[in-house]
């Protein structure tokens, strides 16, 4: 996916995680990005990076995409 929007990220979250878990993921820090959260990455228009981190998280938790 080249042009990933915030909508794409939030849509995938809503389909794959309960609300509370999705909120916690959005607020959680990512070591690779100096502790920035996915929501901070999205505010900086780094949607591709946030989406890739979401896919990694889903794979780690064995949640099918």
mmCIF file of the N, C-alpha and C atoms, coordinates in Angstrom:
data_MODEL
# 
_entry.id   MODEL 
# 
loop_
_atom_site.group_PDB 
_atom_site.id 
_atom_site.type_symbol 
_atom_site.label_atom_id 
_atom_site.label_alt_id 
_atom_site.label_comp_id 
_atom_site.label_asym_id 
_atom_site.label_entity_id 
_atom_site.label_seq_id 
_atom_site.pdbx_PDB_ins_code 
_atom_site.Cartn_x 
_atom_site.Cartn_y 
_atom_site.Cartn_z 
_atom_site.occupancy 
_atom_site.B_iso_or_equiv 
_atom_site.pdbx_formal_charge 
_atom_site.auth_seq_id 
_atom_site.auth_comp_id 
_atom_site.auth_asym_id 
_atom_site.auth_atom_id 
_atom_site.pdbx_PDB_model_num 
ATOM 1   N N  . UNK A 1 1  ? 0.843   -1.190  0.000  1.00 0.00 ? 1  UNK A N  1 
ATOM 2   C CA . UNK A 1 1  ? 0.000   0.000   0.000  1.00 0.00 ? 1  UNK A CA 1 
ATOM 3   C C  . UNK A 1 1  ? 0.879   1.241   0.000  1.00 0.00 ? 1  UNK A C  1 
ATOM 4   N N  . UNK A 1 2  ? 0.705   2.075   -0.981 1.00 0.00 ? 2  UNK A N  1 
ATOM 5   C CA . UNK A 1 2  ? 1.516   3.278   -1.068 1.00 0.00 ? 2  UNK A CA 1 
ATOM 6   C C  . UNK A 1 2  ? 0.921   4.429   -0.260 1.00 0.00 ? 2  UNK A C  1 
ATOM 7   N N  . UNK A 1 3  ? -0.283  4.844   -0.599 1.00 0.00 ? 3  UNK A N  1 
ATOM 8   C CA . UNK A 1 3  ? -0.934  5.960   0.089  1.00 0.00 ? 3  UNK A CA 1 
ATOM 9   C C  . UNK A 1 3  ? -1.819  5.444   1.208  1.00 0.00 ? 3  UNK A C  1 
ATOM 10  N N  . UNK A 1 4  ? -1.271  5.391   2.373  1.00 0.00 ? 4  UNK A N  1 
ATOM 11  C CA . UNK A 1 4  ? -2.024  4.905   3.526  1.00 0.00 ? 4  UNK A CA 1 
ATOM 12  C C  . UNK A 1 4  ? -2.571  6.111   4.274  1.00 0.00 ? 4  UNK A C  1 
ATOM 13  N N  . UNK A 1 5  ? -3.860  6.074   4.517  1.00 0.00 ? 5  UNK A N  1 
ATOM 14  C CA . UNK A 1 5  ? -4.496  7.186   5.223  1.00 0.00 ? 5  UNK A CA 1 
ATOM 15  C C  . UNK A 1 5  ? -4.735  6.805   6.687  1.00 0.00 ? 5  UNK A C  1 
ATOM 16  N N  . UNK A 1 6  ? -5.041  7.804   7.470  1.00 0.00 ? 6  UNK A N  1 
ATOM 17  C CA . UNK A 1 6  ? -5.408  7.564   8.868  1.00 0.00 ? 6  UNK A CA 1 
ATOM 18  C C  . UNK A 1 6  ? -6.645  6.669   8.914  1.00 0.00 ? 6  UNK A C  1 
ATOM 19  N N  . UNK A 1 7  ? -7.538  6.870   7.957  1.00 0.00 ? 7  UNK A N  1 
ATOM 20  C CA . UNK A 1 7  ? -8.733  6.044   7.867  1.00 0.00 ? 7  UNK A CA 1 
ATOM 21  C C  . UNK A 1 7  ? -8.367  4.570   7.714  1.00 0.00 ? 7  UNK A C  1 
ATOM 22  N N  . UNK A 1 8  ? -7.377  4.264   6.875  1.00 0.00 ? 8  UNK A N  1 
ATOM 23  C CA . UNK A 1 8  ? -6.955  2.873   6.666  1.00 0.00 ? 8  UNK A CA 1 
ATOM 24  C C  . UNK A 1 8  ? -6.499  2.242   7.982  1.00 0.00 ? 8  UNK A C  1 
ATOM 25  N N  . UNK A 1 9  ? -5.749  3.002   8.751  1.00 0.00 ? 9  UNK A N  1 
ATOM 26  C CA . UNK A 1 9  ? -5.232  2.499   10.024 1.00 0.00 ? 9  UNK A CA 1 
ATOM 27  C C  . UNK A 1 9  ? -6.378  2.273   11.007 1.00 0.00 ? 9  UNK A C  1 
ATOM 28  N N  . UNK A 1 10 ? -7.224  3.276   11.152 1.00 0.00 ? 10 UNK A N  1 
ATOM 29  C CA . UNK A 1 10 ? -8.333  3.172   12.104 1.00 0.00 ? 10 UNK A CA 1 
ATOM 30  C C  . UNK A 1 10 ? -9.337  2.110   11.687 1.00 0.00 ? 10 UNK A C  1 
ATOM 31  N N  . UNK A 1 11 ? -9.540  1.941   10.401 1.00 0.00 ? 11 UNK A N  1 
ATOM 32  C CA . UNK A 1 11 ? -10.445 0.909   9.898  1.00 0.00 ? 11 UNK A CA 1 
ATOM 33  C C  . UNK A 1 11 ? -9.922  -0.482  10.252 1.00 0.00 ? 11 UNK A C  1 
ATOM 34  N N  . UNK A 1 12 ? -8.623  -0.706  10.019 1.00 0.00 ? 12 UNK A N  1 
ATOM 35  C CA . UNK A 1 12 ? -8.030  -2.003  10.357 1.00 0.00 ? 12 UNK A CA 1 
ATOM 36  C C  . UNK A 1 12 ? -8.101  -2.244  11.865 1.00 0.00 ? 12 UNK A C  1 
ATOM 37  N N  . UNK A 1 13 ? -7.808  -1.215  12.638 1.00 0.00 ? 13 UNK A N  1 
ATOM 38  C CA . UNK A 1 13 ? -7.899  -1.353  14.099 1.00 0.00 ? 13 UNK A CA 1 
ATOM 39  C C  . UNK A 1 13 ? -9.301  -1.755  14.533 1.00 0.00 ? 13 UNK A C  1 
ATOM 40  N N  . UNK A 1 14 ? -10.306 -1.084  13.989 1.00 0.00 ? 14 UNK A N  1 
ATOM 41  C CA . UNK A 1 14 ? -11.683 -1.354  14.408 1.00 0.00 ? 14 UNK A CA 1 
ATOM 42  C C  . UNK A 1 14 ? -12.144 -2.758  14.027 1.00 0.00 ? 14 UNK A C  1 
ATOM 43  N N  . UNK A 1 15 ? -11.569 -3.299  12.961 1.00 0.00 ? 15 UNK A N  1 
ATOM 44  C CA . UNK A 1 15 ? -11.951 -4.647  12.527 1.00 0.00 ? 15 UNK A CA 1 
ATOM 45  C C  . UNK A 1 15 ? -11.221 -5.747  13.294 1.00 0.00 ? 15 UNK A C  1 
ATOM 46  N N  . UNK A 1 16 ? -10.040 -5.449  13.815 1.00 0.00 ? 16 UNK A N  1 
ATOM 47  C CA . UNK A 1 16 ? -9.199  -6.493  14.381 1.00 0.00 ? 16 UNK A CA 1 
ATOM 48  C C  . UNK A 1 16 ? -9.057  -6.465  15.896 1.00 0.00 ? 16 UNK A C  1 
ATOM 49  N N  . UNK A 1 17 ? -9.431  -5.358  16.537 1.00 0.00 ? 17 UNK A N  1 
ATOM 50  C CA . UNK A 1 17 ? -9.233  -5.255  17.980 1.00 0.00 ? 17 UNK A CA 1 
ATOM 51  C C  . UNK A 1 17 ? -10.459 -4.667  18.655 1.00 0.00 ? 17 UNK A C  1 
ATOM 52  N N  . UNK A 1 18 ? -10.693 -5.070  19.897 1.00 0.00 ? 18 UNK A N  1 
ATOM 53  C CA . UNK A 1 18 ? -11.720 -4.393  20.688 1.00 0.00 ? 18 UNK A CA 1 
ATOM 54  C C  . UNK A 1 18 ? -11.291 -2.938  20.922 1.00 0.00 ? 18 UNK A C  1 
ATOM 55  N N  . UNK A 1 19 ? -12.257 -2.081  21.207 1.00 0.00 ? 19 UNK A N  1 
ATOM 56  C CA . UNK A 1 19 ? -12.008 -0.653  21.359 1.00 0.00 ? 19 UNK A CA 1 
ATOM 57  C C  . UNK A 1 19 ? -10.878 -0.345  22.345 1.00 0.00 ? 19 UNK A C  1 
ATOM 58  N N  . UNK A 1 20 ? -10.916 -0.935  23.527 1.00 0.00 ? 20 UNK A N  1 
ATOM 59  C CA . UNK A 1 20 ? -9.914  -0.642  24.550 1.00 0.00 ? 20 UNK A CA 1 
ATOM 60  C C  . UNK A 1 20 ? -8.519  -1.032  24.074 1.00 0.00 ? 20 UNK A C  1 
ATOM 61  N N  . UNK A 1 21 ? -8.380  -2.202  23.482 1.00 0.00 ? 21 UNK A N  1 
ATOM 62  C CA . UNK A 1 21 ? -7.075  -2.661  22.994 1.00 0.00 ? 21 UNK A CA 1 
ATOM 63  C C  . UNK A 1 21 ? -6.563  -1.743  21.887 1.00 0.00 ? 21 UNK A C  1 
ATOM 64  N N  . UNK A 1 22 ? -7.446  -1.312  21.004 1.00 0.00 ? 22 UNK A N  1 
ATOM 65  C CA . UNK A 1 22 ? -7.057  -0.405  19.924 1.00 0.00 ? 22 UNK A CA 1 
ATOM 66  C C  . UNK A 1 22 ? -6.575  0.928   20.494 1.00 0.00 ? 22 UNK A C  1 
ATOM 67  N N  . UNK A 1 23 ? -7.271  1.429   21.491 1.00 0.00 ? 23 UNK A N  1 
ATOM 68  C CA . UNK A 1 23 ? -6.878  2.685   22.138 1.00 0.00 ? 23 UNK A CA 1 
ATOM 69  C C  . UNK A 1 23 ? -5.517  2.549   22.791 1.00 0.00 ? 23 UNK A C  1 
ATOM 70  N N  . UNK A 1 24 ? -5.282  1.441   23.459 1.00 0.00 ? 24 UNK A N  1 
ATOM 71  C CA . UNK A 1 24 ? -3.993  1.218   24.105 1.00 0.00 ? 24 UNK A CA 1 
ATOM 72  C C  . UNK A 1 24 ? -2.874  1.132   23.073 1.00 0.00 ? 24 UNK A C  1 
ATOM 73  N N  . UNK A 1 25 ? -3.137  0.493   21.951 1.00 0.00 ? 25 UNK A N  1 
ATOM 74  C CA . UNK A 1 25 ? -2.120  0.406   20.905 1.00 0.00 ? 25 UNK A CA 1 
ATOM 75  C C  . UNK A 1 25 ? -1.797  1.796   20.362 1.00 0.00 ? 25 UNK A C  1 
ATOM 76  N N  . UNK A 1 26 ? -2.829  2.601   20.130 1.00 0.00 ? 26 UNK A N  1 
ATOM 77  C CA . UNK A 1 26 ? -2.612  3.949   19.597 1.00 0.00 ? 26 UNK A CA 1 
ATOM 78  C C  . UNK A 1 26 ? -1.779  4.822   20.532 1.00 0.00 ? 26 UNK A C  1 
ATOM 79  N N  . UNK A 1 27 ? -1.891  4.581   21.836 1.00 0.00 ? 27 UNK A N  1 
ATOM 80  C CA . UNK A 1 27 ? -1.184  5.395   22.837 1.00 0.00 ? 27 UNK A CA 1 
ATOM 81  C C  . UNK A 1 27 ? 0.192   4.847   23.196 1.00 0.00 ? 27 UNK A C  1 
ATOM 82  N N  . UNK A 1 28 ? 0.460   3.588   22.867 1.00 0.00 ? 28 UNK A N  1 
ATOM 83  C CA . UNK A 1 28 ? 1.698   2.931   23.273 1.00 0.00 ? 28 UNK A CA 1 
ATOM 84  C C  . UNK A 1 28 ? 2.913   3.444   22.515 1.00 0.00 ? 28 UNK A C  1 
ATOM 85  N N  . UNK A 1 29 ? 4.021   3.529   23.218 1.00 0.00 ? 29 UNK A N  1 
ATOM 86  C CA . UNK A 1 29 ? 5.261   3.989   22.596 1.00 0.00 ? 29 UNK A CA 1 
ATOM 87  C C  . UNK A 1 29 ? 5.922   2.908   21.757 1.00 0.00 ? 29 UNK A C  1 
ATOM 88  N N  . UNK A 1 30 ? 6.602   3.337   20.709 1.00 0.00 ? 30 UNK A N  1 
ATOM 89  C CA . UNK A 1 30 ? 7.320   2.427   19.819 1.00 0.00 ? 30 UNK A CA 1 
ATOM 90  C C  . UNK A 1 30 ? 8.802   2.750   19.937 1.00 0.00 ? 30 UNK A C  1 
ATOM 91  N N  . UNK A 1 31 ? 9.560   1.787   20.410 1.00 0.00 ? 31 UNK A N  1 
ATOM 92  C CA . UNK A 1 31 ? 10.994  1.990   20.647 1.00 0.00 ? 31 UNK A CA 1 
ATOM 93  C C  . UNK A 1 31 ? 11.713  2.475   19.395 1.00 0.00 ? 31 UNK A C  1 
ATOM 94  N N  . UNK A 1 32 ? 11.381  1.882   18.272 1.00 0.00 ? 32 UNK A N  1 
ATOM 95  C CA . UNK A 1 32 ? 12.026  2.221   16.995 1.00 0.00 ? 32 UNK A CA 1 
ATOM 96  C C  . UNK A 1 32 ? 11.893  3.715   16.658 1.00 0.00 ? 32 UNK A C  1 
ATOM 97  N N  . UNK A 1 33 ? 10.832  4.338   17.148 1.00 0.00 ? 33 UNK A N  1 
ATOM 98  C CA . UNK A 1 33 ? 10.573  5.756   16.880 1.00 0.00 ? 33 UNK A CA 1 
ATOM 99  C C  . UNK A 1 33 ? 10.748  6.609   18.140 1.00 0.00 ? 33 UNK A C  1 
ATOM 100 N N  . UNK A 1 34 ? 11.744  6.255   18.940 1.00 0.00 ? 34 UNK A N  1 
ATOM 101 C CA . UNK A 1 34 ? 12.089  7.006   20.153 1.00 0.00 ? 34 UNK A CA 1 
ATOM 102 C C  . UNK A 1 34 ? 10.918  7.165   21.113 1.00 0.00 ? 34 UNK A C  1 
ATOM 103 N N  . UNK A 1 35 ? 10.096  6.123   21.207 1.00 0.00 ? 35 UNK A N  1 
ATOM 104 C CA . UNK A 1 35 ? 8.991   6.117   22.155 1.00 0.00 ? 35 UNK A CA 1 
ATOM 105 C C  . UNK A 1 35 ? 7.744   6.828   21.689 1.00 0.00 ? 35 UNK A C  1 
ATOM 106 N N  . UNK A 1 36 ? 7.740   7.319   20.459 1.00 0.00 ? 36 UNK A N  1 
ATOM 107 C CA . UNK A 1 36 ? 6.526   7.953   19.943 1.00 0.00 ? 36 UNK A CA 1 
ATOM 108 C C  . UNK A 1 36 ? 5.436   6.904   19.800 1.00 0.00 ? 36 UNK A C  1 
ATOM 109 N N  . UNK A 1 37 ? 4.220   7.348   19.999 1.00 0.00 ? 37 UNK A N  1 
ATOM 110 C CA . UNK A 1 37 ? 3.079   6.439   19.854 1.00 0.00 ? 37 UNK A CA 1 
ATOM 111 C C  . UNK A 1 37 ? 2.601   6.444   18.408 1.00 0.00 ? 37 UNK A C  1 
ATOM 112 N N  . UNK A 1 38 ? 1.842   5.413   18.027 1.00 0.00 ? 38 UNK A N  1 
ATOM 113 C CA . UNK A 1 38 ? 1.267   5.404   16.686 1.00 0.00 ? 38 UNK A CA 1 
ATOM 114 C C  . UNK A 1 38 ? 0.418   6.648   16.405 1.00 0.00 ? 38 UNK A C  1 
ATOM 115 N N  . UNK A 1 39 ? -0.306  7.126   17.409 1.00 0.00 ? 39 UNK A N  1 
ATOM 116 C CA . UNK A 1 39 ? -1.115  8.332   17.181 1.00 0.00 ? 39 UNK A CA 1 
ATOM 117 C C  . UNK A 1 39 ? -0.225  9.548   16.916 1.00 0.00 ? 39 UNK A C  1 
ATOM 118 N N  . UNK A 1 40 ? 0.930   9.615   17.562 1.00 0.00 ? 40 UNK A N  1 
ATOM 119 C CA . UNK A 1 40 ? 1.864   10.708  17.285 1.00 0.00 ? 40 UNK A CA 1 
ATOM 120 C C  . UNK A 1 40 ? 2.418   10.601  15.867 1.00 0.00 ? 40 UNK A C  1 
ATOM 121 N N  . UNK A 1 41 ? 2.731   9.383   15.438 1.00 0.00 ? 41 UNK A N  1 
ATOM 122 C CA . UNK A 1 41 ? 3.196   9.187   14.064 1.00 0.00 ? 41 UNK A CA 1 
ATOM 123 C C  . UNK A 1 41 ? 2.132   9.642   13.068 1.00 0.00 ? 41 UNK A C  1 
ATOM 124 N N  . UNK A 1 42 ? 0.886   9.327   13.362 1.00 0.00 ? 42 UNK A N  1 
ATOM 125 C CA . UNK A 1 42 ? -0.204  9.718   12.475 1.00 0.00 ? 42 UNK A CA 1 
ATOM 126 C C  . UNK A 1 42 ? -0.350  11.241  12.437 1.00 0.00 ? 42 UNK A C  1 
ATOM 127 N N  . UNK A 1 43 ? -0.172  11.909  13.572 1.00 0.00 ? 43 UNK A N  1 
ATOM 128 C CA . UNK A 1 43 ? -0.242  13.373  13.599 1.00 0.00 ? 43 UNK A CA 1 
ATOM 129 C C  . UNK A 1 43 ? 0.856   13.990  12.754 1.00 0.00 ? 43 UNK A C  1 
ATOM 130 N N  . UNK A 1 44 ? 1.984   13.302  12.646 1.00 0.00 ? 44 UNK A N  1 
ATOM 131 C CA . UNK A 1 44 ? 3.114   13.772  11.848 1.00 0.00 ? 44 UNK A CA 1 
ATOM 132 C C  . UNK A 1 44 ? 3.025   13.293  10.395 1.00 0.00 ? 44 UNK A C  1 
ATOM 133 N N  . UNK A 1 45 ? 1.868   12.753  10.027 1.00 0.00 ? 45 UNK A N  1 
ATOM 134 C CA . UNK A 1 45 ? 1.627   12.214  8.676  1.00 0.00 ? 45 UNK A CA 1 
ATOM 135 C C  . UNK A 1 45 ? 2.589   11.097  8.307  1.00 0.00 ? 45 UNK A C  1 
ATOM 136 N N  . UNK A 1 46 ? 2.984   10.313  9.294  1.00 0.00 ? 46 UNK A N  1 
ATOM 137 C CA . UNK A 1 46 ? 3.805   9.129   9.059  1.00 0.00 ? 46 UNK A CA 1 
ATOM 138 C C  . UNK A 1 46 ? 2.892   7.908   9.130  1.00 0.00 ? 46 UNK A C  1 
ATOM 139 N N  . UNK A 1 47 ? 1.868   7.945   8.281  1.00 0.00 ? 47 UNK A N  1 
ATOM 140 C CA . UNK A 1 47 ? 0.850   6.899   8.291  1.00 0.00 ? 47 UNK A CA 1 
ATOM 141 C C  . UNK A 1 47 ? 1.412   5.548   7.869  1.00 0.00 ? 47 UNK A C  1 
ATOM 142 N N  . UNK A 1 48 ? 2.306   5.552   6.907  1.00 0.00 ? 48 UNK A N  1 
ATOM 143 C CA . UNK A 1 48 ? 2.891   4.294   6.449  1.00 0.00 ? 48 UNK A CA 1 
ATOM 144 C C  . UNK A 1 48 ? 3.626   3.599   7.592  1.00 0.00 ? 48 UNK A C  1 
ATOM 145 N N  . UNK A 1 49 ? 4.389   4.369   8.360  1.00 0.00 ? 49 UNK A N  1 
ATOM 146 C CA . UNK A 1 49 ? 5.131   3.812   9.481  1.00 0.00 ? 49 UNK A CA 1 
ATOM 147 C C  . UNK A 1 49 ? 4.181   3.257   10.547 1.00 0.00 ? 49 UNK A C  1 
ATOM 148 N N  . UNK A 1 50 ? 3.122   4.010   10.850 1.00 0.00 ? 50 UNK A N  1 
ATOM 149 C CA . UNK A 1 50 ? 2.141   3.548   11.838 1.00 0.00 ? 50 UNK A CA 1 
ATOM 150 C C  . UNK A 1 50 ? 1.447   2.278   11.349 1.00 0.00 ? 50 UNK A C  1 
ATOM 151 N N  . UNK A 1 51 ? 1.102   2.228   10.076 1.00 0.00 ? 51 UNK A N  1 
ATOM 152 C CA . UNK A 1 51 ? 0.431   1.059   9.506  1.00 0.00 ? 51 UNK A CA 1 
ATOM 153 C C  . UNK A 1 51 ? 1.332   -0.169  9.571  1.00 0.00 ? 51 UNK A C  1 
ATOM 154 N N  . UNK A 1 52 ? 2.603   0.018   9.243  1.00 0.00 ? 52 UNK A N  1 
ATOM 155 C CA . UNK A 1 52 ? 3.553   -1.097  9.308  1.00 0.00 ? 52 UNK A CA 1 
ATOM 156 C C  . UNK A 1 52 ? 3.696   -1.605  10.742 1.00 0.00 ? 52 UNK A C  1 
ATOM 157 N N  . UNK A 1 53 ? 3.718   -0.698  11.706 1.00 0.00 ? 53 UNK A N  1 
ATOM 158 C CA . UNK A 1 53 ? 3.803   -1.103  13.110 1.00 0.00 ? 53 UNK A CA 1 
ATOM 159 C C  . UNK A 1 53 ? 2.541   -1.847  13.535 1.00 0.00 ? 53 UNK A C  1 
ATOM 160 N N  . UNK A 1 54 ? 1.397   -1.425  13.029 1.00 0.00 ? 54 UNK A N  1 
ATOM 161 C CA . UNK A 1 54 ? 0.147   -2.120  13.334 1.00 0.00 ? 54 UNK A CA 1 
ATOM 162 C C  . UNK A 1 54 ? 0.182   -3.537  12.770 1.00 0.00 ? 54 UNK A C  1 
ATOM 163 N N  . UNK A 1 55 ? 0.657   -3.683  11.553 1.00 0.00 ? 55 UNK A N  1 
ATOM 164 C CA . UNK A 1 55 ? 0.754   -5.021  10.966 1.00 0.00 ? 55 UNK A CA 1 
ATOM 165 C C  . UNK A 1 55 ? 1.704   -5.905  11.774 1.00 0.00 ? 55 UNK A C  1 
ATOM 166 N N  . UNK A 1 56 ? 2.823   -5.359  12.218 1.00 0.00 ? 56 UNK A N  1 
ATOM 167 C CA . UNK A 1 56 ? 3.755   -6.121  13.057 1.00 0.00 ? 56 UNK A CA 1 
ATOM 168 C C  . UNK A 1 56 ? 3.083   -6.546  14.351 1.00 0.00 ? 56 UNK A C  1 
ATOM 169 N N  . UNK A 1 57 ? 2.339   -5.635  14.963 1.00 0.00 ? 57 UNK A N  1 
ATOM 170 C CA . UNK A 1 57 ? 1.644   -5.925  16.218 1.00 0.00 ? 57 UNK A CA 1 
ATOM 171 C C  . UNK A 1 57 ? 0.614   -7.042  16.012 1.00 0.00 ? 57 UNK A C  1 
ATOM 172 N N  . UNK A 1 58 ? -0.152  -6.943  14.945 1.00 0.00 ? 58 UNK A N  1 
ATOM 173 C CA . UNK A 1 58 ? -1.167  -7.960  14.671 1.00 0.00 ? 58 UNK A CA 1 
ATOM 174 C C  . UNK A 1 58 ? -0.519  -9.319  14.406 1.00 0.00 ? 58 UNK A C  1 
ATOM 175 N N  . UNK A 1 59 ? 0.593   -9.326  13.680 1.00 0.00 ? 59 UNK A N  1 
ATOM 176 C CA . UNK A 1 59 ? 1.314   -10.575 13.421 1.00 0.00 ? 59 UNK A CA 1 
ATOM 177 C C  . UNK A 1 59 ? 1.832   -11.170 14.728 1.00 0.00 ? 59 UNK A C  1 
ATOM 178 N N  . UNK A 1 60 ? 2.387   -10.323 15.588 1.00 0.00 ? 60 UNK A N  1 
ATOM 179 C CA . UNK A 1 60 ? 2.926   -10.773 16.878 1.00 0.00 ? 60 UNK A CA 1 
ATOM 180 C C  . UNK A 1 60 ? 1.831   -11.389 17.751 1.00 0.00 ? 60 UNK A C  1 
ATOM 181 N N  . UNK A 1 61 ? 0.631   -10.829 17.673 1.00 0.00 ? 61 UNK A N  1 
ATOM 182 C CA . UNK A 1 61 ? -0.498  -11.329 18.467 1.00 0.00 ? 61 UNK A CA 1 
ATOM 183 C C  . UNK A 1 61 ? -1.288  -12.417 17.743 1.00 0.00 ? 61 UNK A C  1 
ATOM 184 N N  . UNK A 1 62 ? -0.794  -12.826 16.556 1.00 0.00 ? 62 UNK A N  1 
ATOM 185 C CA . UNK A 1 62 ? -1.459  -13.844 15.740 1.00 0.00 ? 62 UNK A CA 1 
ATOM 186 C C  . UNK A 1 62 ? -2.886  -13.473 15.383 1.00 0.00 ? 62 UNK A C  1 
ATOM 187 N N  . UNK A 1 63 ? -3.085  -12.190 15.055 1.00 0.00 ? 63 UNK A N  1 
ATOM 188 C CA . UNK A 1 63 ? -4.380  -11.712 14.597 1.00 0.00 ? 63 UNK A CA 1 
ATOM 189 C C  . UNK A 1 63 ? -4.294  -11.617 13.085 1.00 0.00 ? 63 UNK A C  1 
ATOM 190 N N  . UNK A 1 64 ? -5.148  -12.347 12.404 1.00 0.00 ? 64 UNK A N  1 
ATOM 191 C CA . UNK A 1 64 ? -5.118  -12.410 10.939 1.00 0.00 ? 64 UNK A CA 1 
ATOM 192 C C  . UNK A 1 64 ? -5.563  -11.079 10.339 1.00 0.00 ? 64 UNK A C  1 
ATOM 193 N N  . UNK A 1 65 ? -4.817  -10.628 9.309  1.00 0.00 ? 65 UNK A N  1 
ATOM 194 C CA . UNK A 1 65 ? -5.213  -9.389  8.619  1.00 0.00 ? 65 UNK A CA 1 
ATOM 195 C C  . UNK A 1 65 ? -5.873  -9.705  7.311  1.00 0.00 ? 65 UNK A C  1 
# 
